[in-house]
Amino acid sequence: MNEKHKSTKKGVIIIGFAAILAVFILIATESYFNSKELKLAREGCLEKNGIIVEERTFLNLDYTFTCE
């Protein structure tokens, strides 16, 4: 194996790791802000003496919320 091949392989590994890290950060950020949004919606619904109806998916990446 020559030096150029090793260097290229190392670069691909670094770029792959950076891409995986970026995807993880984006998912974590969306989950965090969805959780915050649901918390505010719940608080508003309880202030109106409403009944909370919500459905969430894994990691809060998608949800439905209604206040009856």
N, CA and C of each residue as an Amber inpcrd file, in Angstrom:
protein
   204
   0.8430000  -1.1740000   0.0000000   0.0000000   0.0000000   0.0000000
   0.8900000   1.2410000   0.0000000   0.6570000   2.1460000  -0.9240000
   1.4940000   3.3370000  -0.9690000   0.9060000   4.4490000  -0.0910000
   1.6970000   5.4900000   0.1000000   1.3050000   6.5920000   0.9770000
   0.0660000   7.3280000   0.4700000  -0.0560000   7.4820000  -0.8370000
  -1.1980000   8.1990000  -1.3990000  -2.4980000   7.4440000  -1.1050000
  -2.4710000   6.1330000  -1.2230000  -3.6500000   5.3080000  -0.9550000
  -4.0410000   5.3990000   0.5230000  -3.0410000   5.3650000   1.4170000
  -3.3100000   5.4730000   2.8500000  -3.9150000   6.8340000   3.1870000
  -3.3790000   7.8680000   2.5770000  -3.8630000   9.2190000   2.8190000
  -5.2980000   9.3830000   2.3330000  -5.6020000   8.8320000   1.1610000
  -6.9540000   8.9060000   0.6200000  -7.9330000   8.1550000   1.5200000
  -7.5490000   6.9720000   1.9740000  -8.3990000   6.1710000   2.8490000
  -8.6700000   6.9090000   4.1600000  -7.6470000   7.5270000   4.7020000
  -7.7820000   8.2890000   5.9440000  -8.7430000   9.4700000   5.7450000
  -8.6300000  10.1500000   4.6080000  -9.5210000  11.2730000   4.3080000
 -10.9670000  10.8390000   4.1840000 -11.2040000   9.7050000   3.5340000
 -12.5690000   9.1940000   3.3890000 -13.1540000   8.8510000   4.7510000
 -12.3530000   8.2500000   5.6140000 -12.8230000   7.9010000   6.9620000
 -13.1690000   9.1590000   7.7520000 -12.3430000  10.1720000   7.6600000
 -12.5960000  11.4240000   8.3830000 -13.8710000  12.0860000   7.8660000
 -14.0570000  12.1480000   6.5640000 -15.2590000  12.7540000   5.9820000
 -16.4960000  11.9510000   6.3720000 -16.4010000  10.6300000   6.3480000
 -17.5260000   9.7840000   6.7460000 -17.9130000  10.0030000   8.1990000
 -16.9160000  10.0710000   9.0720000 -17.1820000  10.3220000  10.4840000
 -17.8160000  11.6970000  10.6770000 -17.3280000  12.7010000   9.9840000
 -17.8860000  14.0550000  10.0950000 -19.3430000  14.0790000   9.6170000
 -19.6510000  13.3480000   8.5550000 -21.0230000  13.2940000   8.0450000
 -21.9470000  12.6270000   9.0560000 -21.4980000  11.5330000   9.6450000
 -22.3090000  10.8460000  10.6580000 -22.5250000  11.7450000  11.8720000
 -21.4990000  12.4390000  12.2890000 -21.6080000  13.3650000  13.4140000
 -22.5930000  14.4950000  13.1000000 -22.5410000  15.0330000  11.8910000
 -23.4560000  16.1060000  11.4980000 -24.9060000  15.6230000  11.5160000
 -25.1510000  14.4270000  11.0180000 -26.5130000  13.8720000  11.0250000
 -26.9900000  13.6900000  12.4670000 -26.1310000  13.1700000  13.3300000
 -26.4840000  12.9940000  14.7340000 -26.8420000  14.3300000  15.3760000
 -26.0610000  15.3600000  15.1210000 -26.3160000  16.6790000  15.7000000
 -27.6460000  17.2430000  15.1940000 -27.9340000  17.0800000  13.9130000
 -29.1970000  17.5760000  13.3640000 -30.3930000  16.8520000  13.9730000
 -30.3120000  15.5570000  14.1400000 -31.4090000  14.7930000  14.7460000
 -31.6030000  15.2100000  16.2010000 -30.5140000  15.3440000  16.9380000
 -30.5940000  15.7510000  18.3420000 -31.2000000  17.1470000  18.4770000
 -30.8220000  18.0490000  17.5880000 -31.3480000  19.4130000  17.6250000
 -32.8470000  19.4290000  17.3480000 -33.2870000  18.6940000  16.3260000
 -34.7130000  18.6510000  16.0170000 -35.5030000  18.0390000  17.1670000
 -34.9930000  16.9850000  17.7650000 -35.6520000  16.3520000  18.8970000
 -35.7630000  17.3220000  20.0720000 -34.7110000  18.0550000  20.3460000
 -34.7040000  19.0190000  21.4440000 -35.7550000  20.1080000  21.2370000
 -35.7680000  20.7040000  20.0500000 -36.7130000  21.7940000  19.8150000
 -38.1500000  21.2980000  19.7390000 -38.3870000  20.1030000  19.2340000
 -39.7340000  19.5460000  19.2610000 -40.1950000  19.3110000  20.6920000
 -39.3040000  18.8540000  21.5500000 -39.6450000  18.6560000  22.9630000
 -40.0040000  19.9830000  23.6250000 -39.2360000  21.0100000  23.3360000
 -39.5250000  22.3450000  23.8840000 -40.8820000  22.8520000  23.3970000
 -41.1630000  22.6630000  22.1060000 -42.4250000  23.1070000  21.5330000
 -43.6030000  22.3650000  22.1750000 -43.4640000  21.0650000  22.3660000
 -44.5250000  20.2880000  23.0140000 -44.7320000  20.7400000  24.4570000
 -43.6600000  21.0400000  25.1530000 -43.7720000  21.5070000  26.5370000
 -44.5770000  22.7940000  26.6050000 -44.2800000  23.7380000  25.7220000
 -45.0240000  25.0040000  25.6910000 -46.4930000  24.7720000  25.3310000
 -46.7500000  23.8710000  24.3920000 -48.1290000  23.5680000  24.0000000
 -48.8830000  22.9390000  25.1670000 -48.2420000  22.0290000  25.8900000
 -48.8880000  21.4050000  27.0560000 -49.2160000  22.4390000  28.1150000
 -48.2650000  23.3170000  28.4050000 -48.4830000  24.3500000  29.4160000
 -49.6430000  25.2610000  29.0310000 -49.7050000  25.6570000  27.7560000
 -50.8040000  26.5030000  27.2880000 -52.1400000  25.7980000  27.3810000
 -52.1530000  24.5230000  27.0600000 -53.3930000  23.7540000  27.1290000
 -53.8620000  23.6240000  28.5780000 -52.9460000  23.3630000  29.4870000
 -53.3210000  23.2230000  30.9000000 -53.8140000  24.5440000  31.4850000
 -53.2560000  25.6650000  31.0190000 -53.7230000  26.9720000  31.4810000
 -55.1810000  27.2100000  31.0850000 -55.5960000  26.6270000  29.9690000
 -56.9790000  26.7590000  29.4960000 -57.8650000  25.6370000  30.0210000
 -57.3260000  24.8330000  30.9490000 -58.0310000  23.6710000  31.5020000
 -58.4560000  22.6940000  30.4130000 -57.6340000  22.5560000  29.4180000
 -57.9140000  21.6440000  28.3110000 -57.3870000  20.2430000  28.5800000
 -57.7720000  19.3410000  27.7100000 -57.3040000  17.9630000  27.7770000
 -56.2750000  17.7780000  26.6680000 -55.1030000  17.3160000  27.0450000
 -53.9960000  17.1490000  26.1080000 -54.1170000  15.8130000  25.3910000
 -54.0500000  15.8870000  24.0570000 -54.0060000  14.6760000  23.2460000
 -52.7950000  14.8240000  22.3350000 -51.8110000  13.9710000  22.5440000
 -50.5980000  14.0630000  21.7220000 -50.1020000  12.6730000  21.3640000
 -49.4720000  12.6180000  20.2160000 -48.8080000  11.4060000  19.7570000
 -47.4170000  11.7980000  19.3040000 -46.4370000  11.0060000  19.7290000
 -45.0520000  11.2920000  19.3680000 -44.4180000  10.0570000  18.7590000
 -43.4740000  10.2970000  17.8790000 -42.6970000   9.2000000  17.3190000
 -41.3690000   9.1180000  18.0610000 -40.5750000   8.1600000  17.6750000
 -39.2640000   7.9580000  18.2930000 -38.4360000   9.2360000  18.2480000
 -37.8740000   9.6160000  19.3650000 -37.0200000  10.8060000  19.5150000
 -37.7670000  12.1130000  19.2620000 -39.0830000  12.1050000  19.2850000
 -39.8870000  13.3120000  19.0400000 -39.6020000  13.9420000  17.6780000
 -39.2620000  13.1240000  16.6940000 -38.9740000  13.6830000  15.3730000
 -40.2540000  14.0810000  14.6450000 -41.3720000  13.5320000  15.0790000
 -42.6700000  13.8960000  14.5040000 -43.7010000  13.7640000  15.6210000
 -44.6910000  14.6500000  15.6150000 -45.7120000  14.5690000  16.6460000
 -46.9950000  15.2340000  16.1640000 -48.0860000  14.8880000  16.8420000
 -49.3520000  15.5890000  16.6670000 -49.7980000  16.0190000  18.0530000
 -50.4250000  17.1730000  18.1220000 -50.8590000  17.7150000  19.4130000
 -52.1950000  18.4080000  19.2160000 -53.1210000  18.1080000  20.0960000
 -54.3870000  18.8440000  20.1300000 -54.7450000  19.0950000  21.5920000
 -55.4550000  20.1640000  21.8050000 -55.9350000  20.5280000  23.1320000
 -57.4480000  20.6070000  23.0470000 -58.1020000  19.6970000  23.7440000
 -59.5760000  19.6520000  23.6790000 -60.1740000  20.2430000  24.9250000
